[in-house]
Amino acid sequence: MIITEFLERNARFNPDGEALVEINPTEERDNAETWREASLIELALPDMPYRRSMTWRRFNRMANRIGNFLLSRNVKQGTKVGILMMNCLEWLPVYFGILKAGCVVVPLNYRYTSDEIQYCCDLADIEILIFGPEFVNRMDDIYDKLDNTSLLLYMGMKDKCPDYAEDLTSLYKFASSEALPVKLNEDDVAAIYFSSGTTGFPKAILHRHSALVASCETEAHHHEQTADDVFLCIPPLYHTGAKMHWFGSLITCSKAVILKGVKPEWILRTVTEEKCTIVWLLVPWAQDILDAIDDGRINLSDYLTDQWRLMHIGAQPVPPSLIKRWKTHFPNHKYDTNYGLSESLGPGCVHLGVDNIHKVGAIGKPGYHWEAKIVREDGSEVAEGEVGELAVKGPGVMLGYYKNQEATDEILKGEWLWTGDMAKMDEDGFIYLVDRKKDVIISGGENIYPVQIEDFLRANDKIKDVAVIGLPDPRLGEISAAIIEIKPNMEATEDEINEFCKELPRYKRPRKIIFADIPRNPTGKIEKPVLRERYCDMPLVEAQIRS
């Protein structure tokens, strides 16, 4: 089966059902009456000015029009078509229109600079780029420098189309909304996704149609989704994580809500008004919600959350202390951790499972139709409790890195994908992440795993976020440094943190404390290369006091 067939099925059997909803609270910031501090239950009006929606019929028809428009421009099977758009109601129909035309869809990170956009377009041989109004300034700098991109299509609702592009917003409406005469095969290349770039410049990852379908099945199976569920999607759709979680809504023909904003009150208000049942959060957003509740900025009695049955987190290690706090405020929630990477087509190759909250801290066991093992450098499996590299095998493993066989050979060993994550397995078969292989700190011959120290420090009530990196040291080779972000309206000193760390073994205690904000990418991962660049040449000076 091809993933576009799920969309066509939904349009036939539930044409008038809501498929997608876009909530954009930033559009009404100036409306003091709407955003007054009052019970949100009283404000739950059906037609708020910031809400747009799309039925399954309209979704499918728009995708058909996009696809037919591309065919009218003589695209060939396998033509690479890029998407550079912020999350919006049109994002997924554009994505599916590209697939329906037999093209390879290439989502681009909306944080890319002009140079990065150019690099990725050239690397992936993108011939057509669909971009939104937020990127006009960046495109101005590079539109005449792109090697392969011969057609720029502008997708903007209100703003004027640049002279060097064509206005897709107007043009696609004249294309046919009928099904496309394109035969797709499950072994065809469907998409190129870019790695997050946390360990270097992004690589282009090839995936087949069959991998997309497998992600649908995995997501729905893991989270027991039905047509009655409502999924709240906040992370960027260009990333495999958000999209593959949404695939559970696609296969079950259930509504999904795209929220353009991460403020705690916006999340809880959307859960209330849209009756969301499943919410995928990143660690910082879950932390912000808990902090807002604890300091009184949010009163949970103002919201309707009885229908909210599942909160799950992925994209980075999850501190057990965070989930313990979460359960004190939301005791009836089921919880799941999902592990994956773009090379395995997003989350699901390992997952905790909603019935295993007693194992919080683990990423879980192999997911639906997946296998996992922990290996030494020679490929042999480690003993129980021993640290090695996590390898996974399943239907979402990439074909390889586009135009980079050397990098492909480094992590694809037959059918097994070596993830670059160091892990260990307990006596019950649950897998625990230890750290990224490239993030391990070797200090005086000892291996130090930053994630273990980060999890320990997050248990401190004053710490909002933390990242541990290695800094060069002439005697030990490296020392561990903890960059610590303190919660608002609190203060901490270096001596206080050092005292707190005395419960750690001596070799694991951070040798340097730095109080600063923690940079994270759009999928919530700590940008450790940024921190290393920022602090590796920094002299060992006394840390500042942050208030």
N, C-alpha and C positions, 0 to 999 in steps of 0.2 A: 504494500500500500504506500502511496505517496502522501506527504503531509497535507498538501493542498486539497486532497480528497476529504479530509476531516472538515475543512471549511465549507466545501460544497455540500456535504451531508448536513451540516448544521443549518445552512441556508434553506435546505429543502424541508427539514423536519421541524425547525423552530424559527421560521423566517422573521417573525415579529418580536422574538425575544431579544432582550438587551445583551449584546455581546461585549461591548467596550463602553466604558464611561471615562471621561477625562475630567478631573477636578483640578482647577487652577486657582487656588485661594489668593494668589498674588494679584489677580486682576481686580480684586475688590478691597484692597488694603485701605483705600480712602473712604470706604463706606462705614462710617463709625457706627451707624445703627445696626448693621448686620453683624459687625464684629465687636459689639458691646460685650462687656463681661457679664454674661448671664447664662442661665442654664441652656445648654445646646439642645436639649430636648424641645424647648420652646421655639427654637430657631429652625427646626427640621422641616423646612418648606420644600415642596417637590421640585420647584423650578428656580433654583438659585442661579444668579447670573454667571457664576463661574463653572457651571456644569454643562458638558456636552456629551452626547451619547450616540451610539451607533448600533443598529440591529444586525443580526447575522445576515439578513438579506442584503442590507446596504454594504456591510463589510465585504461580502463576496462580490457584489457588483463593482465596488470601487477597485478591488483587486483585479477583477477582470478588465476594467477600463485601463488601469495602469499597464497590465500585461499586453493588452491589445495595442495600446499606444506604442509600447516598446517594439512590438512586432511591425508596426507601421514604419518604424525607423530602421527596419531591416536588420534587427539583431539576429545573431545566430545562436544556436544551442551552445551554451558554455560561455557566452559573452559575460564579462565581469561588470556588474553594476553596483556602485557604491551608494551607501546611505549615510549622509552626514546631517542628522536631524536630532533635535532635542525630543524627549518623550512627549508624545502628543497623540491625539485620536487617530491621526493619519499614518502613524509610523508602521503599525502592523499591516494594514492594507497595502502600503507601498512594498513592504517586505514580501508579502504573498503574491503581489502582482509580478514582481521580479521572478519569483520561483515559477509562477504559472507560465511565464514566457520562455521557460527553459534556460534562463540565465543563471549565473552564479551570483548570489547576493553577498555583498561585502559591507557589513556594518562598520562604521568608523567611530572611534571614541570622540565624544563632543568636546573633550578637553584638549585635543590635539592642537598644537600651534600650526601656523601656516606651513612651516618646514616639515613637520610631522605628517600633515595631511598630504603634502607632495610626496614625501618618502613612501607612505603607505599606498597611495594611488599608483605610483610607479612600480613598487614591489609587486603588487597584486595584479598589475596589468589592467587596471580599471579603465574601461572605455567610456562608460557613462557614469556620471556622478550626480545624484539627487541631493541637494542641500537646502537647508532651511534659512530663514532670514537672519538668524543669530550668527551665521558664518560668513556673511557678505564681506565684512572687513578682512577676514582671513583669506577668503577666496580672491579678493582684489589683488592680493600680493602675489598670487601664484597661478592665476588662471591661464596665463600665457606660457607657463614653464612646465606644464604637465606633459610628460612624454607620450602617453598612450590615450589620455582622456580626450576624446573628440567631441563629446556632447555634455554640456553642463545644463542640468534641469533644476529650476528654482521652485521650491515648494513653500510658498508663503501666503498666508491668508489675507494679510492687510498691506504689506509693504510692497514697494515697487521692485520689479524684477531688474537685476543688473543688465546692462547692455550686452555683456558677453555670454549670457545664459538665455534659455527659453523658459517661459512661464508654464511649468507643468500643471500648476493649480488650475489654470484655465484650459489648457490643451487636452488633458486626459478626459475631461467631461464630454468631449466630442467623439471619443472612441467607443467602441461597442462594449456593452456590459454582458455580452454572451460569453459562454465558455470558449476557451482558447483551443485552437487545433494543434496542440503540442502534446506529443507523447513523451512522458517522463518515465525513467527507469530508476528503481531504488538504488542502483549502483552508480548512478550519475552523480557527479560532484554538484552539491547544492549550495554550499556556502564556504566562504573564507572568513574566519574570525582571526583577530589579532590578539596575540598574547598580551597580558597586562603590562608588560615592560618593567615589572618590579625587579628583574635581575638583568636588565639590559634593554636595548631597543626592541620594539615589538617584532615578532615573527608572524608570518602569515600561515594560518592553520587550515588545512583542507578537510572538509567533511562531506560525506555522502548523504543522499536523501534518506537512506535507511537509518542513519544515525539520528536524524531529526524525529522520525517516527518512534524509534526506540526511547527517546527522551520523553515523548508524550506518555508512553506506557509506563515508564519508570516513575514519573512524577505522580500520575494518577494512582498507581499502586501504592507508593510509599505513603501518600497522605489521604488515601481512601476517599478521593474526591467523587462527588456526585453532581448531578445537574442543579442541585439546590445550593451548592457552595457559591460564595462570592470571594474572589481572590483580590487582595489589595496589593498592587504592584507599585513600588516606589523606586527601586534602583533603575539605572539606565538600561533601556531596551537594546542598545547596541551590544551589550554584554551577554554572554551565553547564560549566565546565572538567572537574570530576570526573565529572559525569553523562555528558557527551558522550564522554569517554574510556571510560567503562563501556559505552557503547552498542556499542563494538566487541565486548565480551563477549556482549552480547545478540544481535547479528546472527550471531555464530559459535557460539552455544550453548555457551559456555565459562565456566568458573568464575571468580568474582571474590571477592576477600577484602577486607572492610572492616576496617581496623585503626584502633582508637580510641586513638591515641597516636602520638607522633612521635620518641620516643627512639631513637637509633641501634641499641641492642641489641634493641629491640622490632621494628624494621623487619627487621633481619637474621635474627632468630629466626623471624619470620613467613615470610620468604622461604624459610628452611630447612624449616620444618615443613609449610608448605602448598605447597611446590615451585613458588613463583611464578616466572613467566617474564618478565613485563613489570611494571615498576614506574615509576610517574609520581611524580617528586619535585619539590618546590619548592626554590629555591636554598638557603634556610637549612637545610633538612633534609639536602641533599647535602653542604653544608659541614660540618654537625655529624657526619655519618658519617665524612668524611675526617679531621676533627680527632680523633675518637675513635680512629681507626686509627693516626694519626700519633703520638698521645701515649700509646699502649699500652693504652688502656681497652678496646679491642676487638682481638681476635686473629682474623683472618679464617679461620684454620685450624679454628676452633671451629664454623664454619658450612658448610652445604652450599649452594653457589651455582652449581654447574656448569650447572644448568638455566636460570639467569637470563640471558636473551639480550638484553634491551633495557632501557635506562634512558633515559627522556625527561623533559624539563623544559619547562614553559611558565609562563604568567602574568606573567612579567617578563623583562627582558633577562638573558641568561646570560653571565657573564664567561668568556671563553675560557680564562683561567688555571684556573678551576674544572674544566672538562672535561679539561684537560691533566693535572691532578692525579688526576682520577677514573680516567683511562686507565692511570695508573701502577699503580693498585691493582686495576683491573678491565680488563685489556688485551683481553679477548675480548668485552666488551660492545659491542653496537651502540648508537648514540646518536642521538637526534632532538630537535630543538627544535620546539615547536608554538606558533604565534602565533594569537591570536584575541581576540575581545572578546564580551561578552554580546550586543551588537547583531548579531553575526554568528553567534550561537548557539554560542559557545565556540570551542575550538581547531580548527585545521585549514584556515582560509582561506589561511594561508601556513605552510609547514613546510619544515624543512631537508632532511629525507629521510635515511634510515638509511645511505645510501651516500655521504654528503657531509660526513663528519666533517672533511675538509680545509678546509671552509668554516665551521668553528665561529666564532661571532661574528656570523654572519648569521642572520636568522630564516628564510631560505630563499627558495623560489619559490612561486608560487600553488599551493594545494592541489588535491586531486582535485575536478574540476568547478568550480574557482574561477578568477577572473581578478584581476589586481592591476596598479595603475599608480601612479606618483608624480607629483603635480600641484602646480602653482602655485596661488595664490589665485584666478586667473581660470579654472582648470580645464585649462589647457594642460599637457602633460607636460613634465617637466624633462629636461635632458640627462643622459647617463650620469655618475654621480658627484656630481650636483647634489642638494642637499637640498630636499625638498618634502614635501607631506603624502601619506601612504599612503591610497589608496582601493582598495576591494575590491568585487567583484561575484560573486555566486554564490547557491546554493540556500538558504543559511542567513541571508541578509540579513533583518533584521527587517521587519515590516509598518510599524512606527513606534513612537513613544512614546505610550502610552495617555494620552489626554486632554491631549496637549501637542504640538499641531501646529507651533508655533513652533520647538521644539527639534528636532522631526522634520525640518523643512525645512532646518535648519542643517547636518545631516549626511547626509541622503538627497538625492542629486542624480540623479534618474531611478532607474536600477537600481544606481547606485554608492553605496556607503557610505563616506563620508569619516571615517576612523578617529580623527582628532585626533593621530595619531602622526607625527612627522617622521622621514623615512627617506631613504635613497639606494640606488641600484642599481649594482652593479659590472659589469664588461665581460662577465661570464658570466651575467648576469641574476639574480644573488642579491641579495636585499634585506637591508639593514642598518638596524636602528632607530637613530635618533639621539637622539630624546627625545620626550616628550609635548609637543605644541604649547604647552600652557599652562605647561609647566615650563621652557621656554627662558628663559635669563637674558640680558638685554640690558644689557651693562656698557660704558659709554663708547661706545655705538654698535656694539659687537661682539656677535654672537650666540654665546653659550656654551651648549653642550649637556651638561647634567649627567651623562648616562649615560656619555659618553666619559671624563669625569674619574673617575667611580665605577669603571669598568672598569680604569682605570690604577691607582687606589689599591688595588683588591682584589688586585693582584699583590704587594703588600707582605705578607710572611709574618706580620707581627704583627696585621694587620687582619682581623677577622672579618666585619664588615659596614660599609657606608658609604652615606651619602645626601648629595647635594649639592643645595643650595637657594639661591635668591637672597634676599639681605637688602637692605633699602633703604639707599641711600647718597646723601647730598646732592649730591655732585659727579658721580659716575658713573651715578646712577640706581639701579643695583643692583650688588652685589658677590656673588661666589660664596662660599658657606660650606660646608665639609665637616664633616658630623657623622659621627664615626668611633667604631665599637665595636671595642675591642681584644679579642683572644682571651684567654680565662682564663689566669691565671698569667703574663701578659706585661705589659709596660709600654712606653709610648712618650711622647715629648714633642712639643710643637709644633715645636720646632726640627728634630727628627728627621723629622717628616712634611714640613716645608717643604723640607728637603734632598732628600728622596726625590722631591718634585714638581719639582725643577729640570730633570728630563728633559722636562717638559711645556713647550709654548710659554708665554711669560710671561703672556699674557692669559688662559690657561686655568688658571693656578695658583690654588688657593683662597686668598682673601684672609683667611679666618678659619677656624680649626680649633677644633672643639668635640668633646670626648670625652664620648660618651653612648651609651645603648642606642638601637637603631634600631627604631621601631615598624613592624610589618607587619600587614596585615589577614589574615584566614583563608586567602586564596588567595596569600599571599606577597608582595603588592605593598607597597612602601614607602608609608606614610601621610604623604605630603609636606604635605598641608594641616595635619596635626597638628604637624609640625615647624615650618612657617611660623608658625602661631599661637604656638608655644612660644618661638621665637627671634627673630621679626621686631622685637620691641620691646626686645630684649636689648642692653645696651651692649656696645661692642667692648672686651672685657676679655681678659686673658690666659687661654688655655685651661688646664684642669686637667690634672694628670698622673694617668692611670688605671692602676692596677696590678691 
